[in-house]
């Protein structure tokens, strides 16, 4: 008979599946950080890729069996607090990543709203008054908060919030490209675009080039992530660096402490972002 008490601790990292998952900077960094934390602790980490549309499949009896699993890390929850509640009620230690929750739940996240306000403040101080955005996936808190930060910054500074200045990119290349084409072909074209991810920002730059527009001379562009793919860009992209690998590592290490009964609950950690100024923004005098 297996002695469950002597086995290595095992944590499950749940990652909702999406179109570009295997090439996703976000998913790759979260998994890398989680694996680093597990390696340091000499624990096992299992990656469970799930269907985003059907959250009922995120948890089954095997995942909630404490004989085999010591804790669950949700790589994101698509605003579905109920799935976390289900795991908690089953007695499973849980950690949520990339979401700030006003509930007695454990999380490691960044403040996407505050980071976006910093982006917008930079553009506005650079003289931009016509600012567009291409939002991320609005089923995620990150997507929602980056869009909300954009809207609140416009409102605070009495700037136009024209609906045609908002494109919906889903954090994906093709929708972002389609949104960029619509925005850059507007008669009253914006002087700056904030894209909620670097992948989408690079699509904006490529579309601008196809329309014979120069970045930043004709349109300024800012992204979010500090994704390594920026090195291939013809323009050095101004962006926001978020510590994704650290988020995964801290999530695992904190969950380990929780599983041992050594953490003060709820364990809530907000990591710092870093605004990186490069060459994709022009100052308007």
C-alpha positions in Angstrom: 0.0 0.0 0.0 1.3 3.5 -0.9 2.3 5.7 2.0 0.8 9.0 0.9 2.4 10.9 3.8 5.9 10.1 2.5 5.4 11.1 -1.1 6.7 14.4 -2.5 4.3 17.3 -2.4 2.4 17.8 -5.6 0.8 21.0 -6.9 -1.4 21.4 -9.9 -1.1 24.5 -12.2 -4.3 25.1 -14.1 -3.9 27.0 -17.3 -7.0 27.9 -19.4 -6.5 27.0 -23.0 -6.5 29.6 -25.7 -5.5 29.9 -29.4 -1.8 30.9 -29.0 -1.2 28.9 -25.8 1.9 27.1 -27.0 3.6 30.3 -28.1 2.2 32.5 -25.3 4.7 34.6 -23.4 2.3 34.8 -20.4 1.7 31.0 -20.1 5.4 30.2 -20.8 6.7 32.5 -18.1 4.1 31.4 -15.5 5.0 27.8 -16.1 8.7 28.6 -16.0 8.4 30.4 -12.7 6.2 27.7 -11.2 8.7 25.0 -12.2 11.5 27.0 -10.7 9.7 27.3 -7.4 8.8 23.6 -7.4 12.5 22.7 -8.2 13.7 24.8 -5.3 11.2 23.2 -2.9 11.8 19.7 -4.3 8.1 19.3 -5.1 6.3 18.1 -8.2 4.3 20.4 -10.4 1.6 19.2 -12.8 0.3 21.4 -15.6 -3.4 21.0 -16.3 -4.5 22.7 -19.5 -8.3 23.3 -19.5 -11.1 24.3 -21.7 -11.8 28.1 -21.3 -15.5 27.7 -22.4 -16.5 25.0 -20.0 -15.2 25.8 -16.5 -17.0 22.7 -15.0 -14.1 20.7 -16.5 -11.5 22.6 -14.6 -11.8 20.5 -11.4 -12.6 16.8 -11.0 -12.4 14.3 -8.2 -8.8 13.4 -8.8 -7.6 17.1 -8.6 -9.5 17.5 -5.3 -8.1 14.4 -3.7 -5.6 15.5 -1.0 -4.0 12.0 -1.0 -2.5 13.0 -4.4 -2.6 16.8 -4.7 -1.4 19.3 -2.1 -2.6 22.5 -3.7 -4.0 24.1 -6.8 -2.6 27.2 -8.6 -5.0 28.9 -11.0 -2.9 30.5 -13.8 -6.0 32.6 -14.4 -9.7 32.2 -13.5 -11.5 34.2 -16.3 -13.3 36.0 -13.5 -14.8 32.7 -12.3 -14.5 33.0 -8.5 -17.0 30.1 -8.1 -14.4 27.5 -9.4 -11.9 28.6 -6.8 -14.6 28.5 -4.1 -15.5 25.0 -5.1 -11.8 23.9 -4.6 -11.6 25.7 -1.2 -14.8 24.1 0.0 -13.4 20.7 -0.9 -10.5 21.5 1.5 -7.9 22.2 -1.2 -5.3 24.9 -0.6 -5.5 27.3 -3.5 -3.6 30.2 -5.1 -4.9 32.5 -7.8 -2.5 34.3 -10.2 -3.0 37.5 -12.1 -6.2 38.5 -10.2 -6.7 40.9 -7.4 -9.6 39.6 -5.3 -11.6 41.5 -2.7 -12.4 38.1 -1.1 -10.6 35.9 1.5 -8.7 34.1 -1.3 -5.0 33.8 -1.9 -3.4 35.6 -4.9 -0.2 36.8 -6.5 -0.9 39.6 -9.1 0.1 42.9 -10.5 -2.0 46.0 -10.5 -3.0 46.2 -14.2 -5.2 49.3 -13.6 -2.3 51.3 -12.0 0.2 50.2 -14.6 -2.2 51.4 -17.4 -2.7 54.8 -15.7 1.1 55.2 -15.8 1.1 54.4 -19.5 -1.6 56.9 -20.2 0.0 59.6 -18.0 3.2 59.3 -20.0 1.3 59.7 -23.4 -0.7 62.6 -22.1 2.3 64.4 -20.7 4.0 63.8 -24.1 1.2 65.9 -25.6 -1.1 63.2 -27.0 -4.8 64.0 -26.8 -6.2 61.5 -29.4 -5.3 58.2 -27.8 -6.7 54.8 -29.0 -6.4 51.4 -27.4 -6.6 47.8 -28.5 -7.9 45.8 -25.5 -7.0 42.3 -24.4 -9.3 39.4 -23.6 -12.2 41.0 -21.6 -13.1 37.7 -19.9 -9.8 38.2 -17.9 -9.3 40.7 -15.2 -6.1 41.8 -16.8 -7.9 42.7 -20.0 -10.7 44.4 -18.1 -8.4 46.5 -15.9 -6.2 47.7 -18.7 -9.2 48.9 -20.6 -10.7 50.5 -17.5 -7.4 52.2 -16.8 -7.4 53.6 -20.3 -11.0 54.9 -19.9 -10.4 56.4 -16.5 -7.3 58.2 -17.6 -9.2 59.8 -20.5 -12.0 60.8 -18.2 -9.6 62.3 -15.6 -8.0 64.5 -18.3 -11.2 65.4 -20.1 -10.1 63.7 -23.3 -12.3 62.1 -25.9 -13.5 58.5 -25.3 -14.8 58.0 -28.8 -15.9 54.4 -29.3 -14.1 54.1 -32.6 -10.8 54.6 -30.7 -11.4 51.3 -28.8 -10.4 48.1 -30.7 -10.8 44.6 -29.3 -7.8 42.4 -29.8 -8.3 39.5 -27.4 -4.5 39.3 -26.7 -4.3 37.6 -30.2 -2.6 38.6 -33.4 -5.4 38.4 -36.0 -8.1 40.3 -34.0 -5.5 42.9 -33.0 -4.4 43.3 -36.6 -8.1 43.8 -37.7 -8.6 46.4 -34.9 -5.4 48.2 -35.9 -6.5 48.5 -39.5 -9.9 50.1 -38.5 -8.3 52.5 -36.1 -5.4 53.6 -38.4 -7.8 54.1 -41.3 -10.0 56.5 -39.3 -10.4 60.0 -40.8 -9.6 61.5 -37.4 -6.7 59.1 -36.8 -5.3 58.9 -33.2 -1.8 60.1 -32.6 -1.1 57.2 -30.1 -2.3 53.7 -29.5 -1.9 51.7 -26.3 -2.1 48.0 -27.0 -2.8 45.8 -24.0 0.0 43.4 -25.0 3.3 43.5 -26.9 2.0 40.9 -29.4 -0.8 43.2 -30.3 1.4 46.3 -30.3 3.7 44.7 -32.9 0.7 44.1 -35.1 -0.1 47.8 -34.8 3.4 48.7 -35.9 3.2 46.2 -38.9 -0.2 47.6 -40.0 1.1 51.1 -39.7 4.0 50.2 -42.0 1.6 48.6 -44.5 -0.3 52.0 -44.6 2.9 53.9 -45.1 2.7 55.4 -41.6 5.9 55.7 -39.5 6.2 54.8 -35.8 6.5 57.1 -33.8 6.5 60.0 -36.4 2.9 59.4 -37.5 1.6 57.3 -34.6 3.0 56.4 -31.2 2.6 52.9 -29.9 2.9 51.4 -26.4 2.6 47.7 -25.5 2.4 45.7 -22.3 4.6 42.6 -21.2 8.2 43.4 -22.3 7.9 40.3 -24.5 11.3 39.0 -26.0 9.7 39.1 -29.4 10.2 42.9 -29.3 13.8 42.3 -30.3 12.6 41.5 -33.8 10.7 44.8 -34.1 11.9 47.5 -36.4 11.0 50.0 -33.6 12.1 49.6 -30.0 8.8 49.3 -28.2 7.9 51.3 -25.1 6.1 48.9 -22.8 5.3 47.7 -19.3 7.4 44.8 -17.9 5.5 42.5 -15.6 7.2 39.8 -13.5 5.4 36.8 -14.8 8.0 34.2 -13.9 8.2 35.7 -10.4 4.4 35.5 -10.2 4.6 31.8 -10.9 7.4 31.2 -8.5 6.0 33.2 -5.6 2.6 31.5 -6.2 4.1 28.0 -5.8 6.3 29.0 -2.8 3.5 30.7 -1.0 1.1 27.8 -1.7 3.7 25.4 -0.3 3.7 27.4 2.9 -0.1 27.4 3.0 -0.1 23.6 2.5 2.2 23.3 5.6 -0.1 25.6 7.6 2.7 28.1 7.9 1.2 31.1 6.0 -1.0 33.9 7.3 -4.3 33.7 5.4 -5.4 35.1 3.1 -2.0 35.4 1.5 -2.2 38.4 -0.9 0.9 39.6 -2.9 1.0 42.4 -5.4 4.2 42.5 -7.5 5.6 45.6 -9.0 5.6 46.4 -12.8 8.2 48.5 -14.5 7.5 51.1 -17.2 10.2 50.9 -20.0 10.6 54.0 -22.2 12.0 53.1 -25.6 11.6 54.6 -29.1 8.0 54.1 -30.1 6.5 57.3 -28.6 6.9 60.8 -30.1 6.5 63.9 -28.0 4.0 66.4 -29.5 4.8 70.0 -28.8 
